[in-house]
Amino acid sequence: MAVYVDAAIWKWAGRNWCHLMADDVAELHRFAARLGVNRLVYQGPPRTSAPHYDITAYERSRAILLGAKACTREEIVAVFRRVRVKNGKVARPKRPDPLTSGLAGNPR
């Protein structure tokens, strides 16, 4: 089994981020634990359709040293398609608009 990381090109909170993915969810969690990434930052169904961790560029460098395969965008998309869970992402129900659904109450 393999673990993969793409390029850290996503900017957020003053850092560059990337995706850590694996062929198997158990392997993904084991690798993330070895890397020191808290399980609370795991993203998977029902929030996302493909199990992964978002990690920083620093963590990416360490992941590669631990044996993760550096991937191009095309390669990580192929991994995403391979590991995604069909119907894994559950859409949140939309809140009714209080102005159009009668929930705003009676204006006085």
N, C-alpha and C positions, 0 to 999 in steps of 0.2 A: 504494500500500500504506500501511497505517497501523500505528501503535504505540499501545498502550493501557495505562493504569494505573488501578487501582481506588483506593478510599480506603485510607489507611494506618491500618487499625483493628486489625491483628493485633499483639498485644504479645508480644515475646520479647526476652530479654537486655537489658531496660531501654529498648528502642526500639519504635517503631511501624513496622510493615512492611506492604507491599502487593505486588501482582503486576504485573510488566511483561510484556506479551504483544504479539504482532504477527501480522499475517495470514500472514507467511512467516518461516520459521526464520532464513534468511539475513539478512533485514531486522532481525529481533530481535537477532541477534548484532552486526550493524553498529551498531545504535542503542545497545546496551549498551556497546560499545567507545567510542563517542562520549561516553557518559555517564561512562565511567571505571570501569565495573563489570567485575570480573575474570571471565573465561570459566569459571573453576573453580566459580563459584556458579550456573551454569546448571543448570536442572532440566528434564529431558525424558526420553523413553523410554530405558531400560526402567524408570526409577525413578518417573516420573509419566506420566500419559497425555497431558498437554498441555504443550508447550514453553513455559517461562517463566523469569523471574528473580524472586527475592524481593528487593525493594529497600527501603531505609529511607524514612521520610517526607521526609528531606532530599533523598535521591536522586530521590524522586517530584517534588518541587518543581522540581528541575533538569530532569527529564525533560519536564515540561510546558513549561518555557521552551524546550526543544529541539524541541518540536512534538508530544509525545505527547498523546493525547486522554484527558482525565480521564473516567472511567466510573463509573456507579453499579454497585452489586452485580449488578443484573439484566443490565446491559450487558456486564460482564466475564464473567458466566456464559455469555452468548450467544457471546462471543468464544471462551471455553474450549470450548464445544461445537463451534464451527466449526473450530477448529485441532487438536483432540485427535486423537491417532493411535489408530485402532482396534486393540485388543489391544496398545497401546503400553506399558502398565504390566504388568510381569511380576511375578507373585506370587512371593515368596521361599518356597522349600520350608521347611516347619516342621521344626525340629530334633526328633528323637525324645526323648521324656521318658525319661531314664536309669532312672527308678524303675519304669516300666512296660514298657520295651522290652528289658530284660535287659542294658543297657549299664552298669549300675552295678557290675557285678562280683559276686563271691560274698561275702556278709557272713561274717565269721569270729566 
